[in-house]
Amino acid sequence: MKIIADLHTHTNACTHAYSSLSEMVETAAAKGLYAIGITEHGISMQGSPDELYFRNLKVIPKEMMGVRVLKGMEANIIDFNGRLDASESLLKTLEWVVASFHSITILDKPSIEKCTNAYLSICDNPYVHVIGHSGSPAYEYDFETVIKRCAQTSTLVEINDTTFTGFRKNAVPNCIKIASLCKKHGARIVVDSDAHFYEKVGDLPHAIAMLKEIDFPPELIVNSSVKNLQDYFIEKNIEI
């Protein structure tokens, strides 16, 4: 299984990531990737860049070192109605938006019902492309209901390699369930590194191994081929 793009990464524009944009893109080029997504955390995350940073991403070239650079954000879900820490006017300026729960940006106590409601709202947000690393037991949701809605709305479900190695390892069983339901319902996924250091860009062995184990179809992985990804770009009016 080949992955041709890594669409969830962080540069040192976030204070808890440690490589420059150029270093991230250079690594993507060295590994033969077609595209990279630069997706800093939204503004409610401590140490994240401010709104001006995101509005000025337009100065970054569309292509660097032969790699298509998607200017984006990992927006934080800040309530259980699915509200994000980015205005609609800001989201409109971005090419790629991942929406994720982080415990330090949402203080209300979660429940399966609340998280399900939040994710269903996210699926209906036309400016969000991806539900990020959603396997956390702390933010468990009705997987079947949400995955069905993802399939209906062309919202991508992320399989995040960092889940398998970092502090989210308790989410691995849920990730397997989520991937299996994506396969069952025809929901498309994206496989990402969530890299916070350049060496991790495009390094996805654990996620790929899991997907192979459940015989996940490559045609449902948007970044398994340039054609799949470009078809999704066309569908979502993203410049190729």
Buried (B, 14 or more C-beta within 10 A) or exposed (E): EEBBBBBBBBBBBBEEBEBEBEBBBBBBBEBEBBBBBBBBBBBBBEEBBEBEBBEEBEEBEEEBBEBBBBBBBBBBBBBBEBBBBBEEEBBEBBBBBBBBBBEEBBEEEBEEEBBBBBBBBBBEBEBBBBBBBBBBEEBBBBBEEBBBBBBEBBBBBBBBBBBBBEEBEEBBEBBBBBBBBBBEBBBBBBBBBBBBBBEBBBBBEBBBEBBEEEEBEEEBBBBBBBEBBBEBBEEBEBEE
